[in-house]
Amino acid sequence: MSNYPKAIGPYSAYREVNGLLFISGQLPINPDSGEIESHDIKEQTKQSLKNIGAILEENGISYDKVIKTTCFLADINDFVAFNEIYAEFFKAPYPARSAFAVKDIPKGAKVEIEIIAQKG
């Protein structure tokens, strides 16, 4: 079993193209249970970023090679709490980032994060 959840639809968890790793949006799914185990935004953010970390590690990449993140929040009021956890995983110089509040996220999640990282 991998350390990140399998895709929940017809898409790849990640793809590598020309030295860049594109990681599909990671939900806060525990890879062992296949479920979202917390309703807390901080815990969900941490799980999404752990899932990303597992994919990075599988590809021999660390968080400092992440160049762009796109973050989706179900509630923009969670932005401050989200940033607290995000800052635990990324250090300056931070990746470029876009963050959006969206109406719904699959499986009732509060957060979904996708990234682009540089290999090598």
N, CA, C and O atoms as a printed pandas DataFrame, in Angstrom:
     atom_number atom_name residue_name chain_id  residue_number  x_coord  y_coord  z_coord
0              1         N          MET        A               1    0.847   -1.193    0.000
1              2        CA          MET        A               1    0.000    0.000    0.000
2              3         C          MET        A               1    0.885    1.246    0.000
3              4         O          MET        A               1    1.889    1.298    0.710
4              5         N          SER        A               2    0.515    2.235   -0.786
5              6        CA          SER        A               2    1.299    3.466   -0.840
6              7         C          SER        A               2    0.980    4.340    0.369
7              8         O          SER        A               2    0.013    4.101    1.093
8              9         N          ASN        A               3    1.808    5.350    0.568
9             10        CA          ASN        A               3    1.633    6.266    1.689
10            11         C          ASN        A               3    0.761    7.459    1.339
11            12         O          ASN        A               3    0.709    8.438    2.084
12            13         N          TYR        A               4    0.082    7.378    0.215
13            14        CA          TYR        A               4   -0.857    8.424   -0.175
14            15         C          TYR        A               4   -2.092    7.739   -0.757
15            16         O          TYR        A               4   -2.003    6.618   -1.257
16            17         N          PRO        A               5   -3.239    8.407   -0.695
17            18        CA          PRO        A               5   -4.466    7.761   -1.179
18            19         C          PRO        A               5   -4.479    7.615   -2.696
19            20         O          PRO        A               5   -3.922    8.441   -3.419
20            21         N          LYS        A               6   -5.114    6.566   -3.155
21            22        CA          LYS        A               6   -5.258    6.395   -4.601
22            23         C          LYS        A               6   -6.269    7.415   -5.122
23            24         O          LYS        A               6   -7.101    7.918   -4.367
24            25         N          ALA        A               7   -6.190    7.707   -6.385
25            26        CA          ALA        A               7   -7.104    8.668   -7.009
26            27         C          ALA        A               7   -8.545    8.187   -6.863
27            28         O          ALA        A               7   -8.816    6.987   -6.913
28            29         N          ILE        A               8   -9.461    9.128   -6.683
29            30        CA          ILE        A               8  -10.875    8.766   -6.518
30            31         C          ILE        A               8  -11.655    8.917   -7.817
31            32         O          ILE        A               8  -12.886    8.894   -7.816
32            33         N          GLY        A               9  -10.940    9.069   -8.916
33            34        CA          GLY        A               9  -11.584    9.208  -10.220
34            35         C          GLY        A               9  -10.615    8.816  -11.317
35            36         O          GLY        A               9   -9.541    8.283  -11.039
36            37         N          PRO        A              10  -10.988    9.079  -12.566
37            38        CA          PRO        A              10  -10.142    8.705  -13.696
38            39         C          PRO        A              10   -9.018    9.725  -13.941
39            40         O          PRO        A              10   -9.028   10.447  -14.937
40            41         N          TYR        A              11   -8.066    9.768  -13.028
41            42        CA          TYR        A              11   -6.914   10.660  -13.150
42            43         C          TYR        A              11   -5.743   10.052  -12.386
43            44         O          TYR        A              11   -5.925    9.170  -11.547
44            45         N          SER        A              12   -4.551   10.530  -12.685
45            46        CA          SER        A              12   -3.340   10.073  -12.005
46            47         C          SER        A              12   -3.091   10.924  -10.769
47            48         O          SER        A              12   -3.393   12.117  -10.761
48            49         N          ALA        A              13   -2.546   10.317   -9.736
49            50        CA          ALA        A              13   -2.167   11.077   -8.542
50            51         C          ALA        A              13   -1.083   12.088   -8.886
51            52         O          ALA        A              13   -1.026   13.175   -8.311
52            53         N          TYR        A              14   -0.216   11.713   -9.842
53            54        CA          TYR        A              14    0.821   12.634  -10.289
54            55         C          TYR        A              14    1.318   12.221  -11.663
55            56         O          TYR        A              14    1.120   11.090  -12.108
56            57         N          ARG        A              15    1.975   13.180  -12.327
57            58        CA          ARG        A              15    2.621   12.933  -13.626
58            59         C          ARG        A              15    3.909   13.739  -13.664
59            60         O          ARG        A              15    3.977   14.852  -13.143
60            61         N          GLU        A              16    4.921   13.166  -14.282
61            62        CA          GLU        A              16    6.171   13.878  -14.495
62            63         C          GLU        A              16    6.297   14.225  -15.972
63            64         O          GLU        A              16    6.102   13.373  -16.839
64            65         N          VAL        A              17    6.625   15.479  -16.249
65            66        CA          VAL        A              17    6.821   15.942  -17.618
66            67         C          VAL        A              17    7.997   16.923  -17.623
67            68         O          VAL        A              17    7.984   17.923  -16.904
68            69         N          ASN        A              18    9.004   16.630  -18.434
69            70        CA          ASN        A              18   10.141   17.539  -18.622
70            71         C          ASN        A              18   10.746   18.041  -17.309
71            72         O          ASN        A              18   11.019   19.233  -17.164
72            73         N          GLY        A              19   10.950   17.146  -16.369
73            74        CA          GLY        A              19   11.591   17.512  -15.112
74            75         C          GLY        A              19   10.691   18.187  -14.103
75            76         O          GLY        A              19   11.157   18.631  -13.054
76            77         N          LEU        A              20    9.408   18.270  -14.405
77            78        CA          LEU        A              20    8.444   18.832  -13.459
78            79         C          LEU        A              20    7.502   17.734  -12.995
79            80         O          LEU        A              20    7.092   16.882  -13.784
80            81         N          LEU        A              21    7.162   17.754  -11.722
81            82        CA          LEU        A              21    6.205   16.810  -11.163
82            83         C          LEU        A              21    4.907   17.562  -10.883
83            84         O          LEU        A              21    4.891   18.529  -10.121
84            85         N          PHE        A              22    3.834   17.114  -11.498
85            86        CA          PHE        A              22    2.507   17.698  -11.308
86            87         C          PHE        A              22    1.718   16.757  -10.413
87            88         O          PHE        A              22    1.431   15.624  -10.800
88            89         N          ILE        A              23    1.366   17.220   -9.220
89            90        CA          ILE        A              23    0.592   16.396   -8.293
90            91         C          ILE        A              23   -0.850   16.879   -8.312
91            92         O          ILE        A              23   -1.136   18.050   -8.063
92            93         N          SER        A              24   -1.751   15.949   -8.614
93            94        CA          SER        A              24   -3.184   16.262   -8.622
94            95         C          SER        A              24   -3.622   16.703   -7.233
95            96         O          SER        A              24   -2.956   16.415   -6.239
96            97         N          GLY        A              25   -4.743   17.401   -7.177
97            98        CA          GLY        A              25   -5.282   17.865   -5.909
98            99         C          GLY        A              25   -5.364   16.733   -4.899
99           100         O          GLY        A              25   -5.964   15.691   -5.160
100          101         N          GLN        A              26   -4.755   16.952   -3.744
101          102        CA          GLN        A              26   -4.759   15.953   -2.681
102          103         C          GLN        A              26   -5.774   16.341   -1.618
103          104         O          GLN        A              26   -5.703   17.410   -1.012
104          105         N          LEU        A              27   -6.705   15.448   -1.419
105          106        CA          LEU        A              27   -7.696   15.605   -0.362
106          107         C          LEU        A              27   -7.087   15.127    0.954
107          108         O          LEU        A              27   -6.060   14.448    0.945
108          109         N          PRO        A              28   -7.701   15.468    2.077
109          110        CA          PRO        A              28   -7.182   15.040    3.375
110          111         C          PRO        A              28   -7.609   13.613    3.738
111          112         O          PRO        A              28   -8.115   13.362    4.832
112          113         N          ILE        A              29   -7.399   12.699    2.812
113          114        CA          ILE        A              29   -7.787   11.300    3.012
114          115         C          ILE        A              29   -6.632   10.554    3.663
115          116         O          ILE        A              29   -5.499   10.619    3.187
116          117         N          ASN        A              30   -6.914    9.855    4.738
117          118        CA          ASN        A              30   -5.918    8.992    5.359
118          119         C          ASN        A              30   -5.707    7.800    4.435
119          120         O          ASN        A              30   -6.669    7.092    4.136
120          121         N          PRO        A              31   -4.482    7.550    3.971
121          122        CA          PRO        A              31   -4.271    6.455    3.019
122          123         C          PRO        A              31   -4.526    5.074    3.614
123          124         O          PRO        A              31   -4.795    4.127    2.874
124          125         N          ASP        A              32   -4.446    4.944    4.927
125          126        CA          ASP        A              32   -4.695    3.647    5.565
126          127         C          ASP        A              32   -6.179    3.306    5.615
127          128         O          ASP        A              32   -6.571    2.164    5.376
128          129         N          SER        A              33   -7.000    4.305    5.927
129          130        CA          SER        A              33   -8.439    4.055    6.065
130          131         C          SER        A              33   -9.217    4.390    4.798
131          132         O          SER        A              33  -10.318    3.880    4.594
132          133         N          GLY        A              34   -8.650    5.249    3.942
133          134        CA          GLY        A              34   -9.370    5.699    2.757
134          135         C          GLY        A              34  -10.455    6.714    3.075
135          136         O          GLY        A              34  -11.325    6.983    2.246
136          137         N          GLU        A              35  -10.402    7.275    4.269
137          138        CA          GLU        A              35  -11.441    8.204    4.724
138          139         C          GLU        A              35  -10.843    9.531    5.184
139          140         O          GLU        A              35   -9.662    9.615    5.520
140          141         N          ILE        A              36  -11.681   10.558    5.191
141          142        CA          ILE        A              36  -11.343   11.816    5.837
142          143         C          ILE        A              36  -11.697   11.623    7.300
143          144         O          ILE        A              36  -12.857   11.379    7.634
144          145         N          GLU        A              37  -10.710   11.731    8.171
145          146        CA          GLU        A              37  -10.919   11.354    9.568
146          147         C          GLU        A              37  -11.128   12.522   10.516
147          148         O          GLU        A              37  -11.403   12.311   11.698
148          149         N          SER        A              38  -11.004   13.745   10.027
149          150        CA          SER        A              38  -11.191   14.901   10.890
150          151         C          SER        A              38  -12.002   15.960   10.153
151          152         O          SER        A              38  -11.936   16.069    8.929
152          153         N          HIS        A              39  -12.758   16.727   10.905
153          154        CA          HIS        A              39  -13.498   17.849   10.327
154          155         C          HIS        A              39  -12.785   19.174   10.609
155          156         O          HIS        A              39  -13.278   20.240   10.243
156          157         N          ASP        A              40  -11.626   19.100   11.260
157          158        CA          ASP        A              40  -10.846   20.275   11.622
158          159         C          ASP        A              40   -9.973   20.716   10.447
159          160         O          ASP        A              40   -9.268   19.893    9.863
160          161         N          ILE        A              41  -10.011   21.995   10.093
161          162        CA          ILE        A              41   -9.255   22.486    8.939
162          163         C          ILE        A              41   -7.761   22.275    9.112
163          164         O          ILE        A              41   -7.073   21.952    8.144
164          165         N          LYS        A              42   -7.244   22.450   10.317
165          166        CA          LYS        A              42   -5.812   22.253   10.531
166          167         C          LYS        A              42   -5.418   20.797   10.301
167          168         O          LYS        A              42   -4.415   20.523    9.643
168          169         N          GLU        A              43   -6.188   19.880   10.829
169          170        CA          GLU        A              43   -5.893   18.452   10.638
170          171         C          GLU        A              43   -6.050   18.051    9.174
171          172         O          GLU        A              43   -5.263   17.257    8.658
172          173         N          GLN        A              44   -7.061   18.597    8.507
173          174        CA          GLN        A              44   -7.249   18.279    7.093
174          175         C          GLN        A              44   -6.102   18.843    6.246
175          176         O          GLN        A              44   -5.619   18.176    5.332
176          177         N          THR        A              45   -5.673   20.055    6.548
177          178        CA          THR        A              45   -4.551   20.644    5.816
178          179         C          THR        A              45   -3.302   19.801    6.012
179          180         O          THR        A              45   -2.581   19.517    5.055
180          181         N          LYS        A              46   -3.049   19.404    7.245
181          182        CA          LYS        A              46   -1.883   18.575    7.549
182          183         C          LYS        A              46   -1.929   17.262    6.777
183          184         O          LYS        A              46   -0.910   16.833    6.237
184          185         N          GLN        A              47   -3.093   16.615    6.714
185          186        CA          GLN        A              47   -3.198   15.335    6.006
186          187         C          GLN        A              47   -2.996   15.520    4.505
187          188         O          GLN        A              47   -2.311   14.715    3.874
188          189         N          SER        A              48   -3.578   16.561    3.930
189          190        CA          SER        A              48   -3.368   16.823    2.499
190          191         C          SER        A              48   -1.889   17.025    2.200
191          192         O          SER        A              48   -1.377   16.502    1.210
192          193         N          LEU        A              49   -1.201   17.781    3.051
193          194        CA          LEU        A              49    0.219   18.041    2.831
194          195         C          LEU        A              49    1.074   16.806    3.098
195          196         O          LEU        A              49    2.110   16.629    2.459
196          197         N          LYS        A              50    0.663   15.958    4.022
197          198        CA          LYS        A              50    1.367   14.680    4.225
198          199         C          LYS        A              50    1.223   13.793    2.992
199          200         O          LYS        A              50    2.177   13.131    2.586
200          201         N          ASN        A              51    0.044   13.780    2.403
201          202        CA          ASN        A              51   -0.168   12.999    1.180
202          203         C          ASN        A              51    0.740   13.513    0.065
203          204         O          ASN        A              51    1.342   12.728   -0.667
204          205         N          ILE        A              52    0.833   14.828   -0.058
205          206        CA          ILE        A              52    1.732   15.424   -1.042
206          207         C          ILE        A              52    3.173   15.023   -0.734
207          208         O          ILE        A              52    3.931   14.670   -1.638
208          209         N          GLY        A              53    3.547   15.078    0.536
209          210        CA          GLY        A              53    4.900   14.704    0.937
210          211         C          GLY        A              53    5.246   13.275    0.571
211          212         O          GLY        A              53    6.377   12.994    0.177
212          213         N          ALA        A              54    4.285   12.368    0.694
213          214        CA          ALA        A              54    4.523   10.965    0.338
214          215         C          ALA        A              54    4.789   10.822   -1.159
215          216         O          ALA        A              54    5.641   10.032   -1.569
216          217         N          ILE        A              55    4.068   11.579   -1.966
217          218        CA          ILE        A              55    4.291   11.539   -3.419
218          219         C          ILE        A              55    5.642   12.162   -3.756
219          220         O          ILE        A              55    6.385   11.633   -4.582
220          221         N          LEU        A              56    5.958   13.283   -3.119
221          222        CA          LEU        A              56    7.264   13.903   -3.335
222          223         C          LEU        A              56    8.377   12.919   -2.992
223          224         O          LEU        A              56    9.313   12.734   -3.770
224          225         N          GLU        A              57    8.271   12.291   -1.830
225          226        CA          GLU        A              57    9.296   11.342   -1.379
226          227         C          GLU        A              57    9.442   10.174   -2.351
227          228         O          GLU        A              57   10.557    9.759   -2.669
228          229         N          GLU        A              58    8.320    9.649   -2.818
229          230        CA          GLU        A              58    8.357    8.548   -3.786
230          231         C          GLU        A              58    9.133    8.936   -5.041
231          232         O          GLU        A              58    9.698    8.081   -5.723
232          233         N          ASN        A              59    9.154   10.222   -5.335
233          234        CA          ASN        A              59    9.833   10.730   -6.525
234          235         C          ASN        A              59   11.183   11.376   -6.216
235          236         O          ASN        A              59   11.779   12.021   -7.079
236          237         N          GLY        A              60   11.663   11.200   -4.983
237          238        CA          GLY        A              60   12.974   11.722   -4.613
238          239         C          GLY        A              60   13.045   13.229   -4.518
239          240         O          GLY        A              60   14.086   13.827   -4.792
240          241         N          ILE        A              61   11.935   13.849   -4.128
241          242        CA          ILE        A              61   11.845   15.311   -4.066
242          243         C          ILE        A              61   11.456   15.720   -2.647
243          244         O          ILE        A              61   10.728   14.999   -1.965
244          245         N          SER        A              62   11.944   16.877   -2.206
245          246        CA          SER        A              62   11.545   17.419   -0.911
246          247         C          SER        A              62   10.633   18.635   -1.124
247          248         O          SER        A              62   10.493   19.135   -2.240
248          249         N          TYR        A              63   10.020   19.093   -0.036
249          250        CA          TYR        A              63    9.098   20.234   -0.121
250          251         C          TYR        A              63    9.773   21.489   -0.681
251          252         O          TYR        A              63    9.107   22.332   -1.283
252          253         N          ASP        A              64   11.096   21.621   -0.486
253          254        CA          ASP        A              64   11.758   22.836   -0.971
254          255         C          ASP        A              64   11.855   22.897   -2.493
255          256         O          ASP        A              64   12.250   23.923   -3.045
256          257         N          LYS        A              65   11.500   21.817   -3.173
257          258        CA          LYS        A              65   11.486   21.797   -4.640
258          259         C          LYS        A              65   10.102   22.134   -5.211
259          260         O          LYS        A              65    9.919   22.166   -6.427
260          261         N          VAL        A              66    9.135   22.384   -4.328
261          262        CA          VAL        A              66    7.796   22.774   -4.786
262          263         C          VAL        A              66    7.861   24.220   -5.263
263          264         O          VAL        A              66    8.306   25.106   -4.534
264          265         N          ILE        A              67    7.411   24.447   -6.504
265          266        CA          ILE        A              67    7.490   25.798   -7.061
266          267         C          ILE        A              67    6.134   26.499   -7.147
267          268         O          ILE        A              67    6.077   27.723   -7.266
268          269         N          LYS        A              68    5.044   25.732   -7.088
269          270        CA          LYS        A              68    3.702   26.337   -7.205
270          271         C          LYS        A              68    2.694   25.455   -6.496
271          272         O          LYS        A              68    2.712   24.234   -6.654
272          273         N          THR        A              69    1.821   26.063   -5.721
273          274        CA          THR        A              69    0.696   25.339   -5.129
274          275         C          THR        A              69   -0.603   26.040   -5.514
275          276         O          THR        A              69   -0.650   27.259   -5.675
276          277         N          THR        A              70   -1.630   25.252   -5.654
277          278        CA          THR        A              70   -2.983   25.779   -5.827
278          279         C          THR        A              70   -3.812   25.158   -4.717
279          280         O          THR        A              70   -3.869   23.936   -4.579
280          281         N          CYS        A              71   -4.452   26.009   -3.928
281          282        CA          CYS        A              71   -5.149   25.570   -2.724
282          283         C          CYS        A              71   -6.626   25.937   -2.820
283          284         O          CYS        A              71   -6.987   27.066   -3.153
284          285         N          PHE        A              72   -7.455   24.966   -2.523
285          286        CA          PHE        A              72   -8.903   25.153   -2.569
286          287         C          PHE        A              72   -9.451   24.981   -1.161
287          288         O          PHE        A              72   -9.200   23.968   -0.507
288          289         N          LEU        A              73  -10.199   25.972   -0.698
289          290        CA          LEU        A              73  -10.808   25.933    0.631
290          291         C          LEU        A              73  -12.322   25.983    0.492
291          292         O          LEU        A              73  -12.856   26.740   -0.318
292          293         N          ALA        A              74  -12.998   25.183    1.278
293          294        CA          ALA        A              74  -14.460   25.201    1.261
294          295         C          ALA        A              74  -14.999   26.454    1.954
295          296         O          ALA        A              74  -16.126   26.875    1.691
296          297         N          ASP        A              75  -14.194   27.049    2.840
297          298        CA          ASP        A              75  -14.621   28.238    3.584
298          299         C          ASP        A              75  -13.423   29.177    3.719
299          300         O          ASP        A              75  -12.436   28.825    4.365
300          301         N          ILE        A              76  -13.494   30.347    3.127
301          302        CA          ILE        A              76  -12.376   31.291    3.166
302          303         C          ILE        A              76  -12.075   31.739    4.590
303          304         O          ILE        A              76  -10.975   32.224    4.857
304          305         N          ASN        A              77  -13.015   31.589    5.502
305          306        CA          ASN        A              77  -12.767   31.920    6.905
306          307         C          ASN        A              77  -11.750   30.979    7.546
307          308         O          ASN        A              77  -11.249   31.264    8.634
308          309         N          ASP        A              78  -11.441   29.868    6.890
309          310        CA          ASP        A              78  -10.420   28.933    7.372
310          311         C          ASP        A              78   -9.016   29.321    6.913
311          312         O          ASP        A              78   -8.052   28.620    7.218
312          313         N          PHE        A              79   -8.892   30.422    6.187
313          314        CA          PHE        A              79   -7.623   30.804    5.558
314          315         C          PHE        A              79   -6.485   30.973    6.568
315          316         O          PHE        A              79   -5.374   30.503    6.321
316          317         N          VAL        A              80   -6.738   31.626    7.685
317          318        CA          VAL        A              80   -5.689   31.860    8.688
318          319         C          VAL        A              80   -5.219   30.535    9.282
319          320         O          VAL        A              80   -4.016   30.293    9.379
320          321         N          ALA        A              81   -6.150   29.682    9.678
321          322        CA          ALA        A              81   -5.788   28.377   10.247
322          323         C          ALA        A              81   -5.060   27.521    9.209
323          324         O          ALA        A              81   -4.094   26.833    9.540
324          325         N          PHE        A              82   -5.516   27.562    7.968
325          326        CA          PHE        A              82   -4.857   26.848    6.876
326          327         C          PHE        A              82   -3.404   27.305    6.747
327          328         O          PHE        A              82   -2.498   26.479    6.631
328          329         N          ASN        A              83   -3.184   28.623    6.767
329          330        CA          ASN        A              83   -1.837   29.174    6.621
330          331         C          ASN        A              83   -0.903   28.754    7.750
331          332         O          ASN        A              83    0.293   28.566    7.524
332          333         N          GLU        A              84   -1.435   28.605    8.961
333          334        CA          GLU        A              84   -0.607   28.165   10.091
334          335         C          GLU        A              84    0.041   26.815    9.791
335          336         O          GLU        A              84    1.238   26.631   10.010
336          337         N          ILE        A              85   -0.751   25.883    9.293
337          338        CA          ILE        A              85   -0.233   24.543    8.990
338          339         C          ILE        A              85    0.621   24.578    7.731
339          340         O          ILE        A              85    1.679   23.950    7.688
340          341         N          TYR        A              86    0.188   25.290    6.724
341          342        CA          TYR        A              86    0.938   25.409    5.466
342          343         C          TYR        A              86    2.373   25.859    5.749
343          344         O          TYR        A              86    3.318   25.327    5.166
344          345         N          ALA        A              87    2.534   26.838    6.641
345          346        CA          ALA        A              87    3.855   27.382    6.970
346          347         C          ALA        A              87    4.740   26.369    7.691
347          348         O          ALA        A              87    5.956   26.553    7.739
348          349         N          GLU        A              88    4.168   25.315    8.249
349          350        CA          GLU        A              88    4.968   24.258    8.874
350          351         C          GLU        A              88    5.636   23.370    7.825
351          352         O          GLU        A              88    6.642   22.723    8.115
352          353         N          PHE        A              89    5.090   23.335    6.623
353          354        CA          PHE        A              89    5.592   22.457    5.570
354          355         C          PHE        A              89    6.473   23.183    4.560
355          356         O          PHE        A              89    7.367   22.577    3.970
356          357         N          PHE        A              90    6.229   24.471    4.358
357          358        CA          PHE        A              90    6.977   25.250    3.372
358          359         C          PHE        A              90    7.718   26.384    4.062
359          360         O          PHE        A              90    7.176   27.056    4.939
360          361         N          LYS        A              91    8.963   26.585    3.656
361          362        CA          LYS        A              91    9.805   27.640    4.213
362          363         C          LYS        A              91   10.188   28.611    3.098
363          364         O          LYS        A              91   10.106   28.278    1.915
364          365         N          ALA        A              92   10.606   29.808    3.487
365          366        CA          ALA        A              92   11.049   30.810    2.515
366          367         C          ALA        A              92   12.298   30.299    1.791
367          368         O          ALA        A              92   13.150   29.674    2.421
368          369         N          PRO        A              93   12.423   30.545    0.511
369          370        CA          PRO        A              93   11.435   31.227   -0.322
370          371         C          PRO        A              93   10.246   30.307   -0.609
371          372         O          PRO        A              93   10.406   29.201   -1.126
372          373         N          TYR        A              94    9.076   30.781   -0.269
373          374        CA          TYR        A              94    7.855   29.987   -0.418
374          375         C          TYR        A              94    7.533   29.736   -1.884
375          376         O          TYR        A              94    7.936   30.505   -2.757
376          377         N          PRO        A              95    6.802   28.650   -2.149
377          378        CA          PRO        A              95    6.327   28.437   -3.522
378          379         C          PRO        A              95    5.356   29.549   -3.919
379          380         O          PRO        A              95    4.712   30.157   -3.064
380          381         N          ALA        A              96    5.260   29.805   -5.209
381          382        CA          ALA        A              96    4.173   30.661   -5.692
382          383         C          ALA        A              96    2.870   29.960   -5.319
383          384         O          ALA        A              96    2.834   28.733   -5.232
384          385         N          ARG        A              97    1.809   30.719   -5.101
385          386        CA          ARG        A              97    0.573   30.081   -4.639
386          387         C          ARG        A              97   -0.654   30.852   -5.080
387          388         O          ARG        A              97   -0.657   32.082   -5.142
388          389         N          SER        A              98   -1.699   30.094   -5.384
389          390        CA          SER        A              98   -3.041   30.643   -5.558
390          391         C          SER        A              98   -3.923   29.928   -4.553
391          392         O          SER        A              98   -3.754   28.733   -4.310
392          393         N          ALA        A              99   -4.863   30.655   -3.970
393          394        CA          ALA        A              99   -5.802   30.043   -3.027
394          395         C          ALA        A              99   -7.197   30.558   -3.347
395          396         O          ALA        A              99   -7.398   31.749   -3.581
396          397         N          PHE        A             100   -8.146   29.648   -3.354
397          398        CA          PHE        A             100   -9.518   29.978   -3.721
398          399         C          PHE        A             100  -10.498   29.376   -2.731
399          400         O          PHE        A             100  -10.277   28.283   -2.208
400          401         N          ALA        A             101  -11.575   30.091   -2.479
401          402        CA          ALA        A             101  -12.719   29.501   -1.791
402          403         C          ALA        A             101  -13.620   28.937   -2.877
403          404         O          ALA        A             101  -13.920   29.619   -3.857
404          405         N          VAL        A             102  -14.047   27.709   -2.706
405          406        CA          VAL        A             102  -14.898   27.043   -3.691
406          407         C          VAL        A             102  -16.161   26.540   -3.003
407          408         O          VAL        A             102  -16.187   26.361   -1.785
408          409         N          LYS        A             103  -17.193   26.316   -3.784
409          410        CA          LYS        A             103  -18.474   25.903   -3.212
410          411         C          LYS        A             103  -18.405   24.530   -2.560
411          412         O          LYS        A             103  -18.864   24.354   -1.432
412          413         N          ASP        A             104  -17.842   23.567   -3.257
413          414        CA          ASP        A             104  -17.765   22.202   -2.734
414          415         C          ASP        A             104  -16.442   21.567   -3.121
415          416         O          ASP        A             104  -15.885   21.852   -4.181
416          417         N          ILE        A             105  -15.950   20.704   -2.249
417          418        CA          ILE        A             105  -14.759   19.908   -2.509
418          419         C          ILE        A             105  -15.187   18.449   -2.380
419          420         O          ILE        A             105  -15.990   18.124   -1.505
420          421         N          PRO        A             106  -14.664   17.557   -3.238
421          422        CA          PRO        A             106  -15.080   16.152   -3.168
422          423         C          PRO        A             106  -14.977   15.559   -1.760
423          424         O          PRO        A             106  -14.109   15.927   -0.968
424          425         N          LYS        A             107  -15.876   14.646   -1.484
425          426        CA          LYS        A             107  -15.947   13.906   -0.222
426          427         C          LYS        A             107  -16.220   14.803    0.984
427          428         O          LYS        A             107  -15.996   14.396    2.124
428          429         N          GLY        A             108  -16.700   16.020    0.738
429          430        CA          GLY        A             108  -17.014   16.926    1.838
430          431         C          GLY        A             108  -15.788   17.506    2.527
431          432         O          GLY        A             108  -15.883   18.003    3.649
432          433         N          ALA        A             109  -14.638   17.447    1.863
433          434        CA          ALA        A             109  -13.397   17.963    2.449
434          435         C          ALA        A             109  -13.462   19.478    2.596
435          436         O          ALA        A             109  -14.236   20.153    1.917
436          437         N          LYS        A             110  -12.635   19.991    3.494
437          438        CA          LYS        A             110  -12.518   21.435    3.679
438          439         C          LYS        A             110  -11.363   22.022    2.880
439          440         O          LYS        A             110  -11.278   23.237    2.707
440          441         N          VAL        A             111  -10.463   21.149    2.388
441          442        CA          VAL        A             111   -9.275   21.623    1.684
442          443         C          VAL        A             111   -8.842   20.606    0.634
443          444         O          VAL        A             111   -9.031   19.401    0.800
444          445         N          GLU        A             112   -8.262   21.112   -0.440
445          446        CA          GLU        A             112   -7.622   20.291   -1.467
446          447         C          GLU        A             112   -6.434   21.099   -1.982
447          448         O          GLU        A             112   -6.549   22.301   -2.221
448          449         N          ILE        A             113   -5.293   20.434   -2.149
449          450        CA          ILE        A             113   -4.073   21.131   -2.556
450          451         C          ILE        A             113   -3.422   20.383   -3.708
451          452         O          ILE        A             113   -3.250   19.165   -3.652
452          453         N          GLU        A             114   -3.056   21.126   -4.763
453          454        CA          GLU        A             114   -2.290   20.542   -5.863
454          455         C          GLU        A             114   -0.972   21.289   -5.982
455          456         O          GLU        A             114   -0.874   22.450   -5.584
456          457         N          ILE        A             115    0.040   20.628   -6.526
457          458        CA          ILE        A             115    1.346   21.266   -6.600
458          459         C          ILE        A             115    2.070   20.953   -7.906
459          460         O          ILE        A             115    1.750   20.005   -8.623
460          461         N          ILE        A             116    3.055   21.794   -8.173
461          462        CA          ILE        A             116    4.044   21.554   -9.221
462          463         C          ILE        A             116    5.403   21.638   -8.536
463          464         O          ILE        A             116    5.686   22.596   -7.816
464          465         N          ALA        A             117    6.242   20.629   -8.765
465          466        CA          ALA        A             117    7.574   20.603   -8.160
466          467         C          ALA        A             117    8.629   20.344   -9.227
467          468         O          ALA        A             117    8.345   19.760  -10.273
468          469         N          GLN        A             118    9.839   20.785   -8.949
469          470        CA          GLN        A             118   10.989   20.583   -9.836
470          471         C          GLN        A             118   11.718   19.316   -9.417
471          472         O          GLN        A             118   12.063   19.148   -8.247
472          473         N          LYS        A             119   11.950   18.428  -10.370
473          474        CA          LYS        A             119   12.756   17.239  -10.080
474          475         C          LYS        A             119   14.224   17.572  -10.298
475          476         O          LYS        A             119   14.571   18.403  -11.138
476          477         N          GLY        A             120   15.079   16.908   -9.526
477          478        CA          GLY        A             120   16.520   17.071   -9.721
478          479         C          GLY        A             120   17.113   18.278   -9.074
479          480         O          GLY        A             120   18.318   18.506   -9.178
